[in-house]
């Protein structure tokens, strides 16, 4: 039987063992870099490495070919131990054209490896990015280990005996590059070949051409003198607790979490949504799960999407709407209506750079104050935020729990970094999931045989949820203020004051876990407090500071409204509090107002996540300033 590529021995070339590697694939937005990176990631996850990814692509559907705005990249950090971020800087850059090289060159440390597609380094391509001389010849790359590879022509040559035209054959060059990198780092190959045959099942000639290009890239690495060494990164056996794992992105985990919440609550899931980057993948994924009772509605606009979701909640479904910051602005009136009606609704905001249309494909966490206060009147809404791609599953279930138990809309704040990034995720057992069963009102709740829609549970202050059409439970809800208990329209000042305070008390009384603090010695004077996707870079930065003797504590907020009950006590325990955020200090503002603590901000709004070394330096500065 013929051995597969990954089963061949590599005795002819030495193998160097590494504990971690950061690889970045970069090319034109039509070069398939996201697919290439995703396949390398899938094989790496299957091999057992811990990993973290950072896809980065332009907002334009198709920016001009060969230009800097059109560069798309995919970064992967994988290791034989527990890691927290996609890596600060690539050890290896695969550059498919001059634009990809120029756009990413500034991120490379000296000594990094660069694999360059020399076929694309023409005078015209160089002039598009402002290079008058070829950097491959002028010595400007002397500080790097450069591997010139004619990726395009080698791919065309490998596919010479196929029926594909040259232009179609050239499109497989990303698979040649993937094969080469798979050889360099001993990645499994069977999964990629199976994926290609499945993806192009209706066009078997395309499938086989991509497989041939992939194999040709592997063989090139094995036989060429340009690559004298291959590398091995062992599985991260100690990084994972026992269980079944898979690679998962934040948006996929969030979609699965919503399906799980639907099953655990025994309610049909209804998603009313309008496509918007970077939230659209949730709509795409949920549309595949009709067998679980999921119904998806792609509305004509954001307002219609949330209106349909709220209507579904009125009818007894788990109502969900997904969007990003601009969509939240349009949905704000209906969120206020849900607050007034006191119906469960999950509002998923996958944050992106703003304001307005802003940076659609770049990350930011600047919608916190919008989620907290972005409605007319006193309209409090609970807010939860996952810290990792895998936690998007957990926090989706938690958002549903709060919405269903307290009869309220709930914000789930993710962002583009979590949504598109991926990591290994342990698939939970069904028995580990919480019971979200809901008891609907089925009979009158007054001695006189009437039904009051605002007669509240004394513990949660939630009102009863009565499915329309239930005999004897006819009731009135809406946006105009209601009388407490009866639900009749009321303009009475005292009643309005009572209802406003009651709705606020309901949110304030939501049960959330206490904030946990990582303070190994118990003697730290500095607390670094974050929320959302800053968790990985903060934890990695703190790990670096502690490795050099620094004493620093870390805590991370997943519940932003209400805050954990012990947050005030935690903040008072430390002399200084540092709050890194990808905004201009929104959480810090809330902490200073609520707890009168001198929370110091460290902020960034570049559209990219923090780097671990960057945060390590800031943490050390704050320690040294004491």
BAMARLUM-395817 format. One record per residue (C-alpha): residue in one letter; x, y, z. Coordinates in steps of 0.5 Angstrom, whole numbers, padded with zeros to 4 digits, always signed. Last residue first. Example, Ala and Ser with C-alpha at 12.3 -4.5 7.8 and 13.67 -1.06 7.14 Angstrom:
<rs>
s+0027-0002+0014;a+0025-0009+0016;
</rs>
This chain:
<rs>
x+0010+0104+0085;x+0012+0106+0078;x+0016+0100+0077;x+0010+0096+0078;x+0006+0100+0073;x+0012+0100+0068;x+0012+0093+0069;x+0005+0092+0067;x+0006+0097+0061;x+0012+0093+0058;x+0008+0086+0059;x+0002+0089+0055;x+0006+0091+0049;x+0010+0084+0050;x+0003+0080+0050;x+0001+0084+0044;x-0006+0087+0044;x-0011+0086+0039;x-0012+0089+0032;x-0017+0095+0030;x-0012+0100+0032;x-0016+0103+0038;x-0012+0102+0044;x-0012+0103+0051;x-0009+0103+0058;x-0013+0106+0063;x-0012+0107+0070;x-0017+0105+0075;x-0017+0110+0081;x-0023+0107+0085;x-0029+0111+0086;x-0033+0104+0086;x-0039+0106+0081;x-0036+0112+0077;x-0029+0110+0077;x-0031+0103+0075;x-0035+0105+0069;x-0030+0110+0067;x-0025+0104+0067;x-0030+0100+0063;x-0030+0105+0057;x-0023+0107+0057;x-0022+0109+0050;x-0023+0103+0046;x-0019+0096+0046;x-0018+0096+0053;x-0013+0095+0058;x-0015+0096+0066;x-0010+0097+0071;x-0012+0098+0078;x-0007+0100+0083;x-0006+0099+0091;x-0010+0093+0091;x-0015+0090+0096;x-0020+0096+0094;x-0022+0093+0087;x-0023+0086+0090;x-0028+0089+0095;x-0032+0093+0090;x-0032+0087+0085;x-0035+0082+0090;x-0042+0082+0088;x-0040+0081+0080;x-0042+0087+0076;x-0049+0087+0074;x-0048+0089+0068;x-0041+0087+0066;x-0041+0080+0067;x-0035+0076+0064;x-0030+0081+0068;x-0023+0078+0068;x-0018+0078+0074;x-0010+0079+0074;x-0005+0080+0080;x+0002+0082+0079;x+0008+0080+0083;x+0014+0081+0078;x+0020+0076+0079;x+0022+0076+0071;x+0017+0070+0070;x+0012+0074+0073;x+0012+0079+0068;x+0012+0074+0062;x+0006+0071+0065;x+0003+0077+0066;x+0003+0079+0059;x+0001+0072+0057;x-0005+0073+0061;x-0007+0080+0059;x-0006+0078+0051;x-0011+0072+0052;x-0016+0076+0056;x-0017+0082+0052;x-0022+0079+0048;x-0028+0080+0053;x-0026+0084+0060;x-0020+0086+0063;x-0017+0088+0070;x-0010+0088+0072;x-0009+0088+0079;x-0002+0091+0082;x+0000+0091+0089;x+0001+0083+0089;x+0002+0080+0096;x-0003+0074+0095;x+0003+0070+0092;x-0001+0067+0087;x-0006+0072+0085;x-0011+0070+0080;x-0017+0073+0082;x-0024+0070+0081;x-0030+0075+0081;x-0036+0072+0084;x-0041+0069+0080;x-0048+0072+0077;x-0055+0072+0080;x-0059+0078+0077;x-0061+0083+0083;x-0059+0089+0080;x-0063+0087+0073;x-0069+0086+0077;x-0068+0092+0081;x-0067+0097+0075;x-0074+0094+0073;x-0077+0095+0079;x-0074+0102+0080;x-0077+0104+0073;x-0084+0101+0075;x-0084+0105+0081;x-0083+0111+0078;x-0088+0110+0073;x-0093+0108+0078;x-0092+0114+0082;x-0093+0119+0076;x-0099+0116+0074;x-0099+0115+0066;x-0102+0108+0066;x-0104+0103+0061;x-0106+0097+0064;x-0101+0091+0065;x-0105+0089+0072;x-0099+0088+0076;x-0096+0095+0076;x-0099+0099+0071;x-0096+0099+0064;x-0092+0105+0061;x-0093+0105+0053;x-0088+0100+0050;x-0093+0094+0050;x-0096+0089+0054;x-0104+0087+0054;x-0107+0080+0057;x-0111+0075+0055;x-0109+0069+0060;x-0116+0066+0060;x-0115+0061+0055;x-0108+0061+0052;x-0108+0064+0045;x-0101+0068+0046;x-0096+0064+0051;x-0096+0067+0058;x-0089+0069+0061;x-0090+0071+0068;x-0086+0077+0071;x-0079+0077+0073;x-0078+0080+0080;x-0073+0074+0081;x-0074+0072+0088;x-0081+0075+0089;x-0084+0073+0082;x-0088+0078+0079;x-0095+0080+0078;x-0094+0084+0071;x-0098+0080+0066;x-0104+0080+0071;x-0109+0074+0070;x-0116+0074+0072;x-0120+0068+0076;x-0122+0073+0082;x-0116+0069+0086;x-0111+0072+0081;x-0106+0068+0077;x-0110+0065+0072;x-0108+0059+0069;x-0102+0056+0064;x-0096+0061+0065;x-0090+0058+0062;x-0085+0054+0066;x-0078+0055+0063;x-0073+0049+0063;x-0066+0052+0063;x-0062+0046+0066;x-0055+0047+0065;x-0050+0043+0061;x-0045+0039+0064;x-0050+0033+0063;x-0050+0034+0055;x-0042+0033+0055;x-0038+0038+0053;x-0034+0039+0047;x-0027+0041+0049;x-0025+0047+0045;x-0018+0048+0041;x-0017+0055+0039;x-0020+0059+0033;x-0020+0067+0032;x-0026+0069+0027;x-0031+0071+0032;x-0026+0072+0038;x-0022+0078+0034;x-0028+0080+0031;x-0032+0082+0038;x-0036+0079+0043;x-0041+0082+0047;x-0048+0078+0049;x-0053+0083+0051;x-0059+0081+0055;x-0067+0082+0054;x-0071+0081+0060;x-0075+0076+0063;x-0071+0074+0069;x-0070+0067+0068;x-0071+0067+0061;x-0066+0072+0059;x-0061+0070+0064;x-0061+0063+0062;x-0060+0065+0055;x-0054+0070+0056;x-0051+0064+0060;x-0052+0059+0054;x-0049+0064+0050;x-0043+0065+0055;x-0041+0058+0055;x-0041+0057+0047;x-0037+0064+0046;x-0032+0061+0052;x-0029+0057+0046;x-0027+0063+0042;x-0024+0066+0049;x-0026+0072+0054;x-0034+0072+0053;x-0038+0078+0055;x-0044+0079+0059;x-0049+0085+0059;x-0056+0085+0063;x-0060+0091+0060;x-0063+0097+0064;x-0068+0102+0060;x-0068+0108+0064;x-0070+0113+0058;x-0068+0112+0051;x-0063+0107+0049;x-0055+0106+0049;x-0054+0106+0056;x-0050+0100+0058;x-0050+0097+0051;x-0047+0103+0048;x-0043+0104+0054;x-0040+0097+0052;x-0039+0098+0044;x-0032+0100+0044;x-0029+0093+0044;x-0025+0093+0037;x-0023+0088+0032;x-0022+0089+0024;x-0027+0087+0019;x-0032+0092+0018;x-0027+0098+0020;x-0032+0104+0021;x-0039+0104+0018;x-0041+0109+0023;x-0036+0109+0029;x-0033+0104+0029;x-0028+0098+0029;x-0032+0092+0030;x-0036+0089+0036;x-0040+0082+0035;x-0046+0084+0038;x-0051+0079+0040;x-0058+0081+0043;x-0061+0075+0047;x-0069+0076+0048;x-0073+0074+0054;x-0079+0079+0055;x-0080+0084+0060;x-0085+0089+0055;x-0081+0095+0057;x-0075+0092+0057;x-0077+0089+0050;x-0079+0096+0048;x-0072+0099+0050;x-0069+0093+0045;x-0074+0095+0040;x-0071+0102+0040;x-0064+0100+0040;x-0064+0096+0034;x-0062+0101+0029;x-0056+0103+0034;x-0054+0096+0035;x-0054+0095+0028;x-0048+0100+0027;x-0045+0096+0033;x-0045+0089+0030;x-0051+0084+0029;x-0055+0078+0032;x-0062+0077+0034;x-0064+0072+0038;x-0071+0070+0041;x-0072+0063+0045;x-0079+0062+0043;x-0086+0063+0047;x-0090+0067+0042;x-0088+0074+0045;x-0080+0071+0044;x-0082+0070+0037;x-0085+0077+0036;x-0078+0080+0040;x-0074+0076+0034;x-0079+0079+0029;x-0078+0086+0031;x-0070+0084+0032;x-0069+0083+0025;x-0074+0088+0022;x-0070+0093+0025;x-0064+0091+0022;x-0066+0091+0015;x-0070+0086+0010;x-0070+0080+0015;x-0066+0074+0014;x-0070+0069+0018;x-0067+0063+0022;x-0071+0058+0025;x-0068+0053+0029;x-0072+0046+0031;x-0066+0042+0032;x-0067+0039+0025;x-0067+0046+0022;x-0059+0047+0024;x-0056+0049+0018;x-0059+0056+0018;x-0056+0057+0025;x-0049+0057+0021;x-0050+0062+0016;x-0054+0067+0021;x-0048+0066+0026;x-0043+0067+0020;x-0046+0074+0019;x-0043+0077+0026;x-0037+0080+0023;x-0039+0083+0019;x-0047+0085+0018;x-0053+0080+0015;x-0059+0082+0018;x-0062+0078+0023;x-0068+0075+0027;x-0066+0068+0030;x-0072+0064+0033;x-0070+0058+0037;x-0075+0053+0039;x-0076+0052+0047;x-0074+0046+0051;x-0070+0050+0055;x-0064+0045+0055;x-0065+0044+0047;x-0065+0052+0046;x-0059+0053+0050;x-0055+0048+0046;x-0057+0051+0040;x-0055+0058+0042;x-0049+0055+0045;x-0047+0052+0038;x-0048+0059+0035;x-0043+0062+0040;x-0038+0056+0038;x-0039+0058+0031;x-0038+0065+0032;x-0032+0064+0037;x-0028+0059+0032;x-0027+0052+0034;x-0022+0047+0033;x-0024+0040+0036;x-0023+0036+0043;x-0026+0030+0046;x-0024+0030+0054;x-0018+0029+0059;x-0016+0036+0061;x-0011+0040+0056;x-0005+0043+0056;x-0001+0037+0058;x-0001+0033+0052;x+0001+0039+0048;x+0003+0035+0041;x+0010+0036+0039;x+0013+0042+0035;x+0017+0039+0029;x+0021+0043+0024;x+0024+0041+0017;x+0031+0043+0016;x+0035+0044+0009;x+0030+0048+0005;x+0033+0051-0001;x+0036+0044-0003;x+0029+0042-0006;x+0027+0035-0005;x+0023+0034+0001;x+0020+0041+0001;x+0018+0040-0006;x+0015+0034-0005;x+0010+0037+0000;x+0009+0043-0005;x+0007+0038-0010;x+0003+0034-0006;x-0002+0040-0005;x-0001+0042-0012;x-0004+0035-0014;x-0009+0035-0009;x-0011+0042-0012;x-0012+0039-0019;x-0015+0033-0016;x-0021+0037-0013;x-0021+0042-0019;x-0022+0036-0024;x-0027+0033-0019;x-0032+0039-0020;x-0038+0037-0016;x-0034+0034-0010;x-0030+0040-0010;x-0031+0041-0002;x-0031+0034-0001;x-0024+0032-0005;x-0021+0038-0002;x-0023+0036+0005;x-0020+0029+0004;x-0014+0032+0002;x-0013+0036+0008;x-0015+0031+0013;x-0010+0026+0010;x-0004+0031+0010;x-0002+0031+0018;x+0003+0037+0019;x+0010+0035+0020;x+0012+0043+0020;x+0016+0044+0014;x+0012+0039+0010;x+0006+0042+0012;x+0009+0049+0010;x+0010+0046+0003;x+0004+0043+0002;x+0000+0049+0004;x+0004+0053-0001;x+0002+0048-0006;x-0005+0049-0004;x-0004+0057-0004;x-0002+0056-0012;x-0008+0052-0014;x-0011+0059-0017;x-0005+0058-0022;x-0008+0052-0025;x-0015+0056-0027;x-0011+0061-0030;x-0007+0056-0034;x-0013+0052-0037;x-0014+0046-0033;x-0015+0039-0037;x-0009+0036-0032;x-0002+0034-0035;x+0001+0041-0033;x-0002+0041-0026;x+0005+0040-0023;x+0008+0045-0028;x+0003+0050-0026;x+0004+0050-0019;x+0012+0051-0020;x+0010+0057-0024;x+0006+0060-0019;x+0010+0058-0013;x+0017+0060-0016;x+0020+0060-0009;x+0025+0065-0006;x+0027+0063+0001;x+0029+0069+0005;x+0032+0068+0012;x+0032+0075+0015;x+0037+0081+0016;x+0039+0081+0009;x+0032+0083+0007;x+0034+0090+0004;x+0040+0087+0000;x+0037+0090-0007;x+0036+0083-0010;x+0030+0080-0006;x+0027+0087-0005;x+0026+0089-0012;x+0028+0096-0013;x+0023+0102-0015;x+0018+0099-0009;x+0012+0104-0009;x+0007+0098-0007;x+0004+0098-0015;x+0011+0099-0017;x+0013+0092-0015;x+0007+0089-0018;x+0009+0093-0025;x+0016+0091-0024;x+0015+0084-0023;x+0015+0080-0016;x+0009+0075-0017;x+0013+0069-0020;x+0018+0070-0014;x+0013+0067-0009;x+0017+0069-0003;x+0018+0064+0004;x+0021+0069+0009;x+0024+0066+0015;x+0025+0071+0021;x+0032+0072+0023;x+0030+0080+0025;x+0023+0080+0028;x+0018+0081+0023;x+0012+0086+0024;x+0015+0091+0019;x+0015+0086+0013;x+0008+0085+0014;x+0005+0090+0009;x+0011+0090+0004;x+0011+0082+0004;x+0004+0082+0002;x+0004+0087-0003;x+0010+0084-0006;x+0006+0078-0008;x+0005+0071-0004;x+0008+0072+0002;x+0009+0066+0007;x+0012+0069+0013;x+0015+0065+0019;x+0017+0067+0026;x+0011+0071+0026;x+0010+0077+0031;x+0006+0078+0037;x+0003+0071+0037;x-0004+0068+0036;x-0005+0069+0044;x-0006+0065+0050;x-0001+0059+0050;x-0001+0052+0053;x+0005+0047+0051;x+0007+0044+0045;x+0006+0050+0041;x+0002+0053+0035;x+0001+0060+0033;x-0003+0062+0027;x-0003+0068+0023;x-0008+0069+0017;x-0007+0074+0012;x-0011+0078+0007;x-0008+0084+0003;x-0012+0088-0002;x-0011+0095+0002;x-0003+0094+0000;x-0005+0093-0007;x-0003+0087-0012;x-0011+0086-0014;x-0015+0092-0013;x-0020+0090-0007;x-0025+0085-0008;x-0031+0085-0003;x-0027+0091+0001;x-0027+0090+0008;x-0020+0087+0008;x-0017+0081+0012;x-0014+0079+0018;x-0015+0072+0021;x-0012+0071+0028;x-0011+0064+0030;x-0009+0061+0037;x-0006+0054+0038;x-0005+0048+0043;x-0002+0042+0039;x-0006+0036+0038;x-0005+0033+0031;x-0012+0034+0030;x-0011+0042+0032;x-0005+0042+0027;x-0009+0039+0021;x-0015+0044+0022;x-0010+0050+0023;x-0006+0048+0017;x-0013+0048+0013;x-0016+0055+0016;x-0009+0058+0014;x-0010+0056+0007;x-0017+0057+0007;x-0016+0064+0010;x-0010+0065+0005;x-0014+0064-0001;x-0010+0068-0006;x-0016+0073-0008;x-0015+0077-0002;x-0008+0078-0005;x-0003+0075+0000;x-0001+0073+0007;x+0000+0067+0011;x+0003+0068+0018;x+0006+0063+0022;x+0008+0063+0029;x+0012+0057+0032;x+0012+0054+0039;x+0017+0049+0043;x+0021+0047+0037;x+0025+0041+0035;x+0030+0041+0029;x+0029+0035+0024;x+0035+0034+0020;x+0034+0032+0012;x+0035+0025+0009;x+0031+0022+0014;x+0025+0025+0013;x+0021+0018+0013;x+0014+0018+0009;x+0008+0018+0014;x+0005+0025+0013;x+0005+0024+0005;x+0001+0018+0005;x+0005+0011+0004;x+0003+0007-0002;x+0000+0000+0000;
</rs>
